[in-house]
Amino acid sequence: HAPCDGPSRRATRRALVGRDAAPPTIELRDAATRDRIVVSDDAGAPRKWYACGPTVYDATHLGHARTYVTLDLVRRAAETFGGMTIDFAMGVTDIDDKIIARATELGLEPLELARREEANFFEDLETLGCAPPTLVLRVSEHVDDVVAFVGDIVEKGYGYTTDEGVWFDVAKLGDAYGAFAEGRGTSTAAAQAAALLDEDPMSAGEGKRDARDFALWKAAKPGEPSWPSPWGPGRPGWHIECSAMTRAAFGDYLDLHAGGVDLAFPHHENEIAQWRGSRDDAAGTWCPCWLHTGHLHIEGRKMSKSLKNFITVRELLGAGVDPESFRLFCGLHRYAATVSRAR
């Protein structure tokens, strides 16, 4: 696979497409609008790309691997063939209910577990041939940025408080909410509310104005990590993490936002809502290109521990599978397609 550093990348492109040839056009389909977006550029400032990373509480599995190997292939193609310079940031969720629960089981501090599993995750990606991110953004290191972002949303009138924390007022966006809902079959308000609780149990609450409203800041519970805020001690909601960290790293706009298709709704939908609410701009565009990688199934079935088809990266490689063959497997399929792999 092609290198991601500048001089050697340019040399590789000259060898592949010719010294004097113009770089090919790289197009991706924006998952929000379904429009084709030209993302290649041989000059200008580095492009700002962001990918939602793992919640670091357990081993890296093949679903993770399919997503991040596929994104690595897209990134390398854009850099090597498209002549682009990309600042590629990845978020790491290291504050989460799953981390707290797993750490309690193991007798560890939550951040101790998170650091261990984060190191294992990036070691697995390196083994699979993935170039490291330009920036790694950890939630625990950006809590002040989260508090500032939530404050902007509340100030603009899109957030409200209850005894349980701070919530985003989805109804304030009207028809501007729901770009990714249709693809999941969640075009009705009731279906959106059900999907929210399915993917984000932290957003369950008794005092919410609308069942679709999601947590921006959760009030502290006994025995759990917490941080100070204008709304009392607590911790960030899930969706606000990426919004706050990307603004801290890149400013008010992104060129591309990526992640697995399971994140489209509600997570990416709610990131867009937060950006619009923080600016009181229901029609604005934060990111012109959303890239969603498809699911990886095992023998036609979704990976699940209950189905006993849950395979970690280390189990796969320990069984003698060559990392390069897994990269080829990912490269043979469209990045948005659902793919199936034999055990």
SVG drawing of the C-alpha trace seen along z (x, -y; Angstrom):
<svg xmlns="http://www.w3.org/2000/svg" viewBox="-44 -33 54 53">
<polyline fill="none" stroke="black" stroke-width="0.4" points="0.0,0.0 1.1,-3.6 2.8,-5.7 1.0,-8.6 4.0,-11.0 4.4,-13.9 7.6,-13.4 7.2,-9.6 3.5,-10.1 4.3,-12.4 7.0,-10.1 4.5,-7.2 1.9,-9.2 4.4,-10.2 5.4,-6.5 1.7,-5.5 0.1,-8.2 3.1,-9.8 5.4,-12.7 3.4,-15.3 -0.1,-13.8 -2.7,-15.8 -4.0,-14.0 -7.3,-12.0 -10.5,-13.4 -11.5,-11.7 -15.3,-11.7 -17.2,-10.4 -21.0,-10.3 -22.2,-12.4 -24.4,-10.2 -26.6,-13.1 -27.6,-14.4 -26.6,-11.5 -24.7,-14.0 -21.3,-13.2 -18.6,-15.5 -15.2,-16.1 -12.8,-15.8 -9.4,-15.7 -7.3,-18.8 -3.6,-19.1 -3.1,-22.4 -4.3,-24.6 -4.6,-24.1 -4.7,-20.6 -8.2,-19.1 -9.9,-18.5 -11.1,-15.0 -12.6,-13.5 -13.6,-9.9 -15.5,-8.8 -13.3,-6.4 -13.9,-3.6 -15.4,-3.6 -12.4,-2.0 -13.8,0.6 -13.1,4.0 -11.1,5.6 -11.1,4.4 -13.5,6.6 -13.8,7.2 -16.6,4.6 -14.1,2.0 -11.5,3.4 -13.7,3.2 -14.5,-0.5 -11.0,-1.7 -9.2,0.3 -11.7,-1.0 -11.2,-4.6 -7.5,-4.1 -7.8,-2.9 -10.0,-6.0 -7.5,-8.3 -4.5,-6.8 -6.2,-7.0 -7.1,-10.6 -3.5,-11.5 -1.6,-9.3 -3.6,-9.6 -5.6,-12.7 -2.6,-14.8 -4.3,-15.8 -2.8,-16.8 -5.2,-15.6 -5.2,-16.4 -7.0,-13.2 -8.3,-13.3 -9.9,-10.4 -12.1,-10.8 -11.7,-8.4 -14.6,-8.0 -12.9,-7.4 -15.9,-8.6 -18.9,-6.3 -21.3,-4.0 -19.7,-0.9 -16.2,-1.9 -17.4,-2.6 -19.3,0.8 -16.4,2.8 -13.8,1.1 -15.9,1.9 -16.0,5.6 -12.2,5.6 -11.4,3.6 -9.8,0.8 -10.3,-3.0 -12.3,-3.9 -9.5,-5.9 -7.0,-3.2 -9.1,-0.7 -9.6,-3.3 -5.9,-3.9 -5.2,-0.2 -7.8,0.6 -7.0,-2.5 -3.3,-1.3 -4.6,2.1 -6.9,0.6 -4.1,-1.5 -1.7,1.5 -4.4,3.6 -4.8,0.9 -1.0,0.7 -0.9,4.5 -3.6,4.2 -1.5,1.6 -3.5,-1.5 -1.6,-4.8 -2.0,-6.6 -4.3,-9.6 -2.7,-13.0 -4.6,-13.8 -6.1,-11.7 -8.9,-13.5 -9.8,-12.1 -13.0,-13.2 -11.4,-13.3 -8.9,-15.9 -11.7,-18.1 -14.2,-18.4 -13.7,-22.2 -14.5,-22.3 -17.6,-20.3 -18.8,-22.6 -18.2,-25.6 -20.1,-24.0 -23.1,-23.1 -23.0,-26.7 -23.3,-28.0 -26.3,-25.7 -28.1,-26.8 -27.4,-30.5 -28.9,-30.2 -32.1,-28.6 -31.6,-25.1 -30.7,-23.5 -32.6,-23.3 -31.9,-21.9 -33.6,-19.4 -32.5,-17.7 -30.9,-15.0 -28.7,-17.4 -28.8,-19.4 -30.8,-18.4 -30.9,-19.4 -34.4,-20.7 -34.9,-18.8 -38.2,-20.4 -36.5,-23.8 -34.9,-22.6 -38.3,-21.6 -37.8,-19.9 -34.1,-20.6 -33.7,-17.6 -33.6,-14.1 -31.1,-14.1 -30.0,-10.5 -33.3,-9.3 -34.8,-8.0 -32.0,-5.6 -32.5,-3.9 -36.3,-3.7 -36.8,-6.3 -38.6,-9.0 -41.3,-9.4 -40.8,-11.1 -41.7,-7.9 -39.2,-5.8 -36.5,-8.4 -37.1,-8.4 -36.9,-4.6 -33.6,-4.6 -32.1,-7.2 -32.7,-5.1 -31.5,-2.0 -28.2,-3.6 -27.8,-6.1 -29.3,-4.9 -27.8,-8.0 -30.5,-10.0 -33.3,-8.4 -34.9,-10.9 -38.2,-11.7 -38.2,-15.5 -37.6,-15.8 -39.8,-18.1 -39.7,-15.7 -38.8,-12.0 -36.2,-12.7 -34.3,-15.2 -30.8,-13.9 -28.3,-14.4 -25.7,-17.2 -24.6,-17.0 -25.5,-14.3 -25.7,-15.2 -23.3,-13.3 -24.2,-10.0 -22.6,-8.6 -19.3,-6.7 -19.0,-7.9 -16.4,-10.2 -17.6,-13.8 -16.4,-17.3 -17.6,-20.8 -19.9,-22.8 -22.3,-25.7 -25.1,-23.1 -23.5,-21.2 -21.0,-18.3 -21.5,-15.7 -20.1,-14.4 -20.5,-14.8 -23.3,-13.3 -22.3,-11.0 -23.1,-13.2 -21.6,-16.4 -18.1,-14.9 -17.3,-14.9 -18.8,-18.3 -16.7,-19.9 -13.5,-18.1 -13.6,-18.8 -14.3,-22.5 -11.3,-22.6 -9.1,-20.9 -10.3,-22.3 -12.6,-25.3 -16.2,-25.7 -16.1,-23.6 -15.0,-20.1 -14.3,-18.9 -15.2,-15.2 -16.8,-13.3 -16.6,-9.5 -17.8,-6.6 -19.7,-3.3 -23.2,-3.4 -24.6,-2.5 -23.6,-6.0 -25.6,-7.8 -28.7,-8.1 -28.8,-9.2 -25.2,-10.1 -24.2,-12.0 -27.7,-13.5 -27.3,-14.9 -23.8,-16.2 -25.3,-18.3 -28.1,-19.4 -25.6,-20.6 -23.6,-22.6 -26.8,-24.2 -28.1,-24.9 -24.8,-26.4 -24.9,-28.9 -28.7,-29.3 -28.5,-28.3 -30.9,-25.6 -30.1,-25.7 -26.3,-25.9 -23.7,-23.2 -21.1,-22.1 -19.6,-19.4 -20.2,-18.9 -19.3,-15.2 -20.3,-12.4 -18.8,-9.0 -20.4,-5.9 -18.8,-2.5 -21.1,0.5 -21.7,3.3 -19.5,6.5 -21.5,9.6 -20.2,13.1 -21.7,15.7 -24.6,13.4 -25.4,12.6 -24.6,9.5 -21.8,10.0 -23.0,10.7 -21.6,12.4 -25.0,14.1 -24.7,15.7 -21.1,16.8 -19.8,15.2 -18.0,12.2 -14.5,12.2 -11.7,9.9 -8.8,8.7 -6.4,10.7 -8.4,13.9 -8.5,13.4 -4.8,12.8 -4.0,15.5 -5.8,18.0 -3.2,17.3 -5.0,14.7 -2.6,12.3 -3.4,8.7 -2.8,7.8 -5.5,10.3 -8.0,8.6 -7.1,5.2 -7.7,6.7 -11.0,8.1 -12.1,4.6 -10.8,3.0 -12.8,5.4 -16.1,4.0 -17.7,0.5 -17.0,-1.3 -20.7,-1.8 -21.8,1.8 -22.7,4.4 -20.3,7.3 -20.2,10.8 -17.2,12.9 -16.8,16.5 -15.5,17.4"/>
</svg>
